[in-house]
Amino acid sequence: MSTDSLDGGGDDGTVTERQVRERLDRVTDPELDTSIVELEYIDAIRIDGDEVHVAFTLPTAWCSPAFAWMMATDARDEVEALPGVTRTTVELHEHMHETEINRGVNERLPFGEAFPDADGDVAPVRAELDEKARLARQHDATGTLLDAGLGGDQIVSLTREDLAFDDGRARVWVRDGALAVTVDADPLERYLEKARATGLVDDGHPELFRTPEGDPIDSESFELVRHRTRSAGVNMSGQGSVCDALHEARQADGRPPLSMR
């Protein structure tokens, strides 16, 4: 069996496109909380020894420069985390701020230096979008548990210690550990990723799921919180439909360039 079949690397230990693409699959469009690989934003991957070049295009030339910056820096950092990669350059195509973004990301500048007229850094924007994604992912995770037969009172009492993950499945312990159900791990793992990013896993409170304000959920409020988390997912889904349509237009034969330069 080749090394590539085990970890995505080549038989000689060199970095492969498969490895790079797997790392890029961890990068999301922060507004849609969907992988940039799944969204087909990636135009090209070029590997030259220990250096990697990634080119990508967004659905429009006027996508938020803060969002584009986050995707570009996340792509750079994810690929550079691969063993054997010493440097990654990222090239954004057909965007009204492509020059500033490409220079800033590849020269490792802070956002404020690349955009001196910007009102602050991207960190508050990222935090707001992470919180929105946390709510949407919570809705998916609690829906998976409801489908498995758990009630709202059981779900709101769950803690991180009640979950065990193994080979794509999650075992969820309820009733003080006396009963366990097994579900698909993906919705719970995705939720935990954003719960960590928003500080909910390490804030001293054991409850796994929270209100949009970050408070524990009482059983009487479970359905209301479900409704509120559903709204976050619906909003992202609506934005995603618009971006899908714009993306298809970008790829259409004979379409004009998207760049506004």
C-alpha positions in Angstrom: 0.0 0.0 0.0 1.4 3.4 -0.9 2.0 6.2 1.6 -0.4 8.3 -0.4 -3.2 5.9 0.4 -2.4 6.2 4.1 -1.9 9.9 4.7 -2.3 11.7 1.3 1.5 12.0 0.8 3.6 10.6 -2.0 5.7 7.4 -1.7 8.9 9.5 -1.5 7.5 11.7 1.3 6.8 14.7 -1.0 3.8 16.9 -0.5 0.9 16.0 -2.9 -2.1 17.9 -4.2 -4.3 15.5 -2.3 -2.7 16.6 1.0 -3.0 20.2 0.1 -6.6 19.9 -0.9 -7.5 18.0 2.3 -6.0 20.9 4.3 -7.9 23.5 2.2 -11.1 21.5 2.9 -10.8 22.7 6.5 -11.0 26.3 5.4 -14.5 27.7 5.3 -16.2 30.7 3.7 -16.8 32.4 7.0 -20.2 33.8 5.9 -21.5 30.5 4.7 -19.6 28.1 7.1 -18.9 25.8 4.1 -15.5 24.5 2.9 -13.9 26.5 0.1 -13.2 23.2 -1.6 -16.8 22.2 -1.5 -17.8 25.6 -2.8 -15.3 25.1 -5.7 -13.4 28.4 -5.0 -10.0 26.7 -5.6 -8.7 27.4 -9.1 -5.2 25.8 -8.9 -2.7 24.2 -6.7 1.0 24.2 -7.6 3.6 22.4 -5.7 7.3 23.2 -6.2 9.4 21.1 -3.7 8.6 22.4 -0.3 6.7 25.4 -1.5 3.0 25.5 -2.4 1.0 28.0 -4.4 -2.8 28.2 -4.1 -5.0 30.3 -6.4 -8.7 30.9 -5.7 -11.6 33.0 -6.9 -14.7 34.2 -5.0 -18.2 34.4 -6.5 -18.0 38.2 -7.0 -15.3 40.9 -7.3 -16.9 42.7 -4.4 -17.0 40.0 -1.7 -16.1 41.4 1.7 -12.3 42.1 1.8 -12.4 40.9 5.5 -13.9 37.6 4.5 -11.5 37.2 1.6 -8.6 38.0 3.9 -9.7 35.3 6.4 -10.0 32.7 3.7 -6.6 33.6 2.2 -4.8 33.6 5.6 -6.6 30.4 6.7 -5.6 28.7 3.5 -2.0 29.7 3.9 -1.8 28.6 7.5 -3.6 25.3 6.9 -1.3 24.3 4.0 1.8 25.5 5.9 0.9 23.1 8.7 1.7 20.2 6.4 5.0 18.4 7.2 7.4 19.2 4.3 5.8 22.6 3.4 8.0 25.6 4.3 6.1 28.3 2.5 2.7 28.8 1.0 1.7 31.7 -1.2 -2.0 32.5 -1.9 -3.3 34.3 -4.9 -6.8 35.8 -5.0 -8.1 36.3 -8.5 -10.7 38.8 -9.9 -11.4 40.8 -6.8 -11.5 44.5 -6.4 -9.0 44.3 -3.5 -6.9 41.4 -4.9 -3.7 43.5 -4.9 -4.0 44.5 -1.2 -5.0 41.0 -0.1 -2.4 39.1 -2.1 0.4 41.5 -0.9 -0.7 41.5 2.7 -1.2 37.8 3.0 2.0 36.8 1.2 4.1 39.4 3.0 2.6 38.3 6.4 1.3 41.8 7.1 -1.5 42.4 9.6 -4.9 43.3 8.1 -4.6 46.9 9.4 -1.4 47.4 7.5 -2.7 46.0 4.3 -5.9 48.1 4.7 -4.8 51.2 6.6 -8.2 52.8 6.1 -10.0 49.8 7.7 -11.8 50.3 11.0 -9.8 47.8 13.1 -8.7 44.2 12.6 -10.7 41.2 11.3 -10.7 39.5 14.7 -14.1 40.9 15.8 -15.6 40.0 12.4 -14.3 36.5 12.7 -15.7 36.2 16.3 -19.1 37.3 15.1 -19.1 34.9 12.3 -17.9 32.0 14.5 -20.8 32.7 16.8 -23.2 32.6 14.0 -21.7 29.3 12.8 -21.8 27.9 16.3 -25.6 28.4 16.4 -26.2 26.8 13.0 -24.0 23.8 13.9 -25.8 23.5 17.3 -29.1 23.2 15.5 -27.7 20.4 13.4 -26.2 18.6 16.4 -29.3 18.8 18.5 -31.4 17.7 15.6 -29.2 14.6 15.3 -29.8 13.8 18.9 -33.5 14.4 18.6 -33.6 12.0 15.7 -31.8 9.4 17.9 -34.6 9.5 20.4 -33.3 11.9 23.0 -35.6 14.4 24.6 -35.0 18.1 25.1 -34.5 17.7 28.8 -31.8 15.1 28.2 -30.0 17.2 25.5 -29.8 20.3 27.6 -28.2 18.3 30.4 -25.4 16.9 28.3 -21.8 17.8 29.0 -18.6 17.3 26.9 -17.8 14.3 29.1 -21.0 12.6 28.0 -19.5 12.2 24.4 -17.1 9.6 23.2 -15.9 9.5 19.5 -14.7 6.5 17.6 -14.3 5.9 13.9 -16.9 8.4 12.7 -19.5 7.6 15.4 -20.3 9.3 18.6 -21.5 7.6 21.7 -23.7 9.8 23.8 -24.3 8.9 27.5 -27.6 10.0 29.1 -29.4 9.4 32.4 -26.2 9.7 34.5 -24.3 7.3 32.3 -26.9 4.5 32.5 -27.8 4.7 28.8 -26.0 5.5 25.6 -27.0 6.1 22.0 -24.8 6.1 19.0 -25.0 8.7 16.3 -23.0 10.1 13.4 -20.1 12.0 14.9 -19.8 14.7 12.2 -22.6 17.1 13.5 -21.3 16.9 17.1 -17.6 17.3 16.1 -18.4 20.2 13.9 -20.4 21.8 16.7 -17.6 21.3 19.2 -15.1 22.9 16.8 -17.1 26.2 16.9 -17.9 25.8 20.6 -14.2 25.8 21.2 -13.6 28.7 18.8 -16.2 30.8 20.7 -14.8 29.8 24.2 -17.8 27.8 25.3 -15.9 24.6 26.0 -13.5 26.2 28.4 -15.6 28.8 30.1 -16.1 26.8 33.3 -19.7 25.7 32.6 -20.2 22.0 31.9 -23.3 22.2 29.7 -22.6 21.3 26.1 -25.3 23.4 24.4 -26.1 27.0 25.1 -28.5 29.8 24.3 -27.3 32.3 21.6 -26.1 34.4 24.6 -23.9 31.6 25.8 -26.0 30.6 28.9 -27.2 27.1 29.8 -30.5 26.1 28.4 -33.4 25.1 30.7 -35.6 22.3 29.4 -38.6 24.6 29.1 -36.7 26.9 26.7 -35.2 24.1 24.6 -37.7 24.5 21.7 -37.3 28.3 21.7 -33.5 28.0 21.5 -33.9 25.4 18.7 -36.0 27.9 16.8 -33.4 30.6 17.3 -30.5 28.4 16.2 -32.5 27.3 13.2 -32.7 31.0 12.1 -28.9 31.2 11.9 -28.8 28.2 9.6 -31.5 29.4 7.4 -29.7 32.7 7.0 -26.5 31.0 6.0 -28.4 28.7 3.6 -30.0 31.8 2.0 -26.7 33.5 1.6 -25.3 30.2 0.2 -28.0 30.0 -2.5 -27.1 33.5 -3.7 -23.4 32.7 -3.7 -24.0 29.5 -5.6 -25.9 31.4 -8.3 -23.1 34.0 -8.6 -20.5 31.3 -8.6 -22.3 29.5 -11.5 -22.4 32.9 -13.4 -18.7 33.3 -12.8 -17.9 30.0 -14.4 -20.2 30.5 -17.4 -18.7 30.4 -20.8 -18.2 33.9 -22.3 -18.9 35.8 -19.1 -17.1 39.1 -18.7 -14.2 39.4 -16.1 -15.3 39.9 -12.5 -12.4 42.2 -11.6 -13.4 45.9 -11.2 -9.8 47.1 -11.8 
